[in-house]
Amino acid sequence: MNSSLSRRGFLGTSLAALAACSQPPPEQAPAAPALRVITKGPKHHWFSYYDKLQFDPSGNRVLSMEVDFEHRSPTPEDSIRLGYVDLADNDRWVDLDQSSAWGWQQGCMLQWLPGSESEIIFNDREDAHYVSRILDVDSGKKRTIPHPIYAVSPDGKTAVTCDFRRIQDVRPGYGYAGLPDPFADELAPQDSGIWRVDLATGDAKLILSLAEISEMGEIPKAEPGIKHYFNHLLVSPDGKRFIALHRWRYPAGNRLTRMITADMDGSDVRLVDTNGLTSHFIWRDPTHILAFSEQPSHGRAFYLFEDGSDKIEAIGPEVMQQDGHCTYLPGNEWILNDTYPDQERLQHVYLYHVPTGEKTEIAAVHSPEAFTGEWRCDTHPRSSRDGKLVCFDSPHGDQGRQLHLADISGLI
């Protein structure tokens, strides 16, 4: 492995000099793990976002979406197939269902239902509504929740969601094609925002409206005509609170962001990061959030925010200098992260070791120029429940976007 990819290795001292001093050679950097492509063409496969459960509890069934085209926006008539790759059976593809509510960046919110051994949940379109489906992949039993979901609580009983119609209106690629935003002419509607969904009964309640959040605290660089929306929800590890990004789009098309947290009933809203530049984030534990932001201490970097206080700590500012899709491996000792394409259009998937500050590359994969804008293919790395396997999306190779798998147990 290139020494620039890890801090392990020689420190400018030759082996001969070390031997002369009767010293053992220094620890060698671990070899980069071998990559395996676990899906294949002619159809294209990807899982999409980084903060969902892609691996089942056994670590053998790896969820994926399947589509037969690339390089254009989905239309209301385009559906995708859903399935999983069986790692215990020669990477066999098992077809499960389909969805007509999806986008390139976050798919249809496909994920294993937390707390279940065999159920998955995903969004779909039914008549003039977005819904979610819960499917038992072993029995085939399926039920419909009359509301879409965005993020699911750790016990699998509750979800929070926002308005995919509005997201599609203000930022295509993150919402779904097919249903117009009924509040498209309103800058901060009272009847749109964040809902809490009971996954047992199907009942939903609007718990935080766009009208409410637009009046809360100071809006950085506010000006007439800004259009408010919510995106990127994630429930805390203890299921008590959730994160949301409150965003507003300017008439010129650019946008800014505040990161907020709230209780699961929408109460106790906290403005955690208000400088307008919060990007990707993940809960480290029930009270700490790792997020890419811009702060006075280190500029644009990853920071650890303490929910409910003003404490902010830069994490790896010298080696995690680019925005990426970050998660913690079990135990919170390692951060799994990635980058956007560099000048050579290489996307880097890597590990950051929190105690030592070491950065170890897992893969550097090429993204052809055609993968850009709405239909770009971010790697969005996800780990298995035990943290030993990493799966990511990439068009590296000649078969379009496919799932790539790496065994990182030798690195951690």
N, C-alpha and C positions, 0 to 999 in steps of 0.2 A: 504494500500500500504506500502511495506517495506520502512523504512525511508531512506535507501540508494538510493532509486529511486527518491526522491524529497527532497528539502531542507525545505519544509513546515513541521510543526509538532512540537512536544515537543523538548525542549532544555535541557533535563535532569532534569526538575522540575516536581514534582508530582502534580496531581490534588488536593490532600488534601492541599498541601502547597499553591497552588494557591487560593483555596477557603478561606484558613485562612487569606490570604492577601486581600480578597474581590476583587480579580481580575478575569475577565472573562477568560475562557479557551482559549488557543491559537487556531488559525485557524487550522482545520484539513486538512490533505492532501486529495485532491479529489480522489475518488475511480477510479481505472483503468476502462476505458470504456469496456463494453461488446463487444466481438467479434462475428461477424456473417460470416459464410462461405457462399458466395453468388453464388458459382458454385459448381458442384458436379460431381463425377465420373460416369461411369468408365473412361471417357476421362479426360484429364488434361488441366488445364486452367491457363493462366498467361498473364500479360500485358507487363512485361519486364521493360524498362528503366524508370527512375524516373523524367525526365525533359520534358515529353510529356503530352499533354492534354488527360487524360483518361476519365474524366467526361464531359458530354455535358453541355451547359450553364444552363440547368434546374437542373442539379445534379442528375437526375433520370436514365440516360443511361450511363452505365459503360462499356467501351470497353474491349474486351478480345480476346485472341487467344486460339485456341483449337487444341489439338493433341492427338493421340492415343498411343504414346510410350514415353518412357523416357530413360535416362542413356546411350545414344549413340549419336554420331554426326549425324546431318542430311545428307542425300544423295540428289543428284539432283532430285531424284524421290519422295522425301518426300514433301508433301504440308501440309499446316495448314488451318484450318477453321478460319474465322473471324466473330465476332458477338458482341453483347452487352447484358448486364444483365439489365433488366428493374426493377429498385428498386420499382417503383410505381405499379408493377403488380406481386407481390410475387416472385421477383427475377427470372422472366421468361427469359430464353435464347432466343435471337432473332438471327438467323443465317443470315449472310450478304453476305459473299464472301469467297474466298480462295486466298492463296499466295504460290508460290514456291520459294520465295527469303526471307529466314529467318535464324536466328540463335538463340541459347538459351538465349544469354545475352540481345540482343536488338530487338528480334523478327523481324518484317518486317517494323519497324518504324511506326506502326499503331498509329494514333492519330486523334482527331477531328481537322478539318481544322480551324485555328484561324480566327475569324471574321464571321464564318458561324454557323447557328443554327443546321444544319442537315447533313453537309458534313464531310466525313472522308477522310484521305489520307494514303496510304500505298505503300510499294514497292512490286514488283512482277518480274517474269522473263518471257520474251516473245521472243521466238526463241533464238538468240544468244546475247540478250541484257537484261540488267536490266532496268526496267521502274518503274513508279509510277502510281497509279490509284487514281482518285478522285471520290468517290461514294456518292451520295445523298441517305441517308438511308431511307428517307421518300418517295421519288419519284422513286427510283431505277435507276435514270439517272447516267451514268458512263462515264468518259472520261479518256484517257490515256495520260500521259506525257512521252515523249520518253527518260526520264532520271530518275534514282532513286533520292530520296531525303534523306537528313540526318536531317536537322533542318529547320523549317519554320519560316518566319518572323511573327511578331504579327498581321499584317494585312492580312495574308494568301495569299499574292500575289507573294512572292518570297521564294525560298529555296536555301540553300547551301548544297553541297554534296561532298563526296570524293569517292575514287575508292574502292568499296567493293571487287573487284577482288584482289586487292593488300592486303587489310586488311585480307582476308581469307588466303592469302599466308603466311603472317607474323604472324598472330594471329587468328587461327581458333576459331570460336565461335562468332566473332564479324563481320565477313563478311558472304558471302553466298556461299554454295556449288553449283557448276554447270558450272562456267565460269572461265577459267584459267587467271592469270595475264599476259597480253602480254608483260609486262616489268619486268618479274620475274628475269631476268638476269642483270637488271640495278639497281645500288644502289640508284640513285636519278634521275629518268627520267624527261625529260623536258615536256613530254606530259601527265603526271599524276600529280594529286594534288587536288585542290579544285575548284569546278565549282559553278557558280551562275546560278540558273534555274528560268526562268520566268514561273510561273504556269498558266498564261493566254495563252501565245503563245506556250509554250513548248521549247522555245529556251534556249540554255545553252552556257556558255562561261567559259573557263578555266581562273580563275582569280589569282591563285597562284600555281606555280608548285613546285614539290619536288626538282627540280634542284635549283630553286631560294631560297627556305627556307634553303637548305643545305649549301648555301654560305653566309647566313645572320648571322652575329654575331658569337659568340664563341660556339662551340658544346662541352658541358662538356664531358670529358673522350673520346674524339674522337680517333678512331683508324681505320686502314685500314679494309675494308670489312663491315662497318656498313651500314645497309639498311634502308632507310628513308621511312616514311609513315605518313599520317594524320589520326587522329581518333577523335571522340568526338567533334562535332561542335555544337554551340548554339548561336542563334541570340540574340542581346541585347533587352531589353524591349521596346526601342524606335525604333528598326529596323534599326539603323544606322551602327552598327558594329557586328562582330561575334567573338566568341572564337573558337580556334582550338588547339588541342594538337598535336604538332610536335613530333613524336617519331622515334627512330632508334633502330633497333635490331642488337645486336652483333652476330658474327658468333657462339658464344657459346649458343645463344638463349635468353639471358637476354636483357632488354631494358631500356632506359632512356627517359626522356620527357622534353620538353619545352612548356609552355603555351604561346600562342600568341593571339593577337587580330588584327583585320584589318577592314577597311571600307568594305562595301558590294560590292565594285568593286575590292577588293583586294589591294587597296592602303593603305598607312599609316600603314604598319605592325609594331606592337609593340611587343617586347619581354618582356612579363609581369613577368614571373617566369622562370628563366634560370638555376636553380640549378640542374635540371635533375630529380626531384622527385615529380612533380605535379601529383595529382590524381583527384578525383571527385571535381566538381565545380558547381557553379550556379551564375547567375547574381543576385545581390541584387537590383540594379537599373542601369541606363544606364552607370554609371561610376565606379561601384564597383563590385568586383567579390569575392565571398567566395570560397575558395579552400583548400583542404588538401595538405599540403606541408611540407617541412623541412626547417626551418629558424634558424638563430643563436639565436634568442631571446628565443624560447620555444621548439626547436627541432621539432619533428613531431607533427603537430597540424593543426587545421583549422585557416586560416588567411584571412583577408579581404584586397584585393589588390585594389588600386586605379588605374584604367586604365589611362595611360598617365603620371603617376608620380612614384616616388620611395616609396610612403607611403604604409606600410604593418602593419597591426594590428592583433594580436592574438585574436581569438574569442573562449571563453570558454575553454582555454587550460587545466583547471583542471578537467573538466567533459566531454568534447568531445575529448578524447585522442586517439580514434581509427578512422581510415578512415571509411567513410560512404557515403551514397547517400543523399546529402543535398538539401533541397529546403526551401524557405521562404514561410510562409503563408501570405495571403494578409495583407498589412500593415507593413510587415518586422519586427514585434515584436517577432515572434516565428520562430524558425528553426525546420523543420521536418527532422529527420535523422534516421540512423539505424547503425547496426554493422554487421560484419561478425560473424560466429559461434564462441562462446567462448569454453573453455575447456569441457563444458557439451554439446556443440553443440547447444547452445541457441543463437538465433539471437534476438537482442533487437531493437525494434522500439520505438522512444522516441521524446519528444519535448524539445527544449532548449529555455528558455525565455531570450532574449537578455538583457532587462533592469536590471533584477535581478540576472542573472546567474543560475537560477533554472533549473534543469533537471527533467522531469516527464516522466515516462515510460508509453507507450501505450500498449505494448505487449512484451512478451518473448516467442518465438515459437521455437520448436525443428526442427532441420534439420538433417535427417538421414544421415549416413556416405556415402550412395550411391550418394548423391547430392554433387558432388565435381568436381573440374576442369572445363572443358568446359561446362558441363551440371549442374553445381551447380544452386541453386535457391536462389539468393539474394532477399531480401524483396522489395528493390526499392520502398519505400513508396511514394504515390502520394496523393494529396489532391483534394477535389472538388474545384470549382472556388471560393466558398465563404469561404473555409477553415474549414468547419465544419465536413466534412467526410474525413477519410483516408482509402485508399485501398492499400493493399500490397499483394505480392505473397509469398506463403509458402507451403511446403509439410507437415506442421504440421498436424498430424492426420494420417488417413490410406488410403487416396485417391490420393496420389501424390500431385503435385503442384496444388493449387487452389487459388482463390481470397478470401481474408479476408477483412472485412469492420469493421471500428470502428467509432462511433460518438464521436468526441472530443469536441463538443460544450460546454460540461460541464467543460472542462479543460482550455479552452482559454477565 
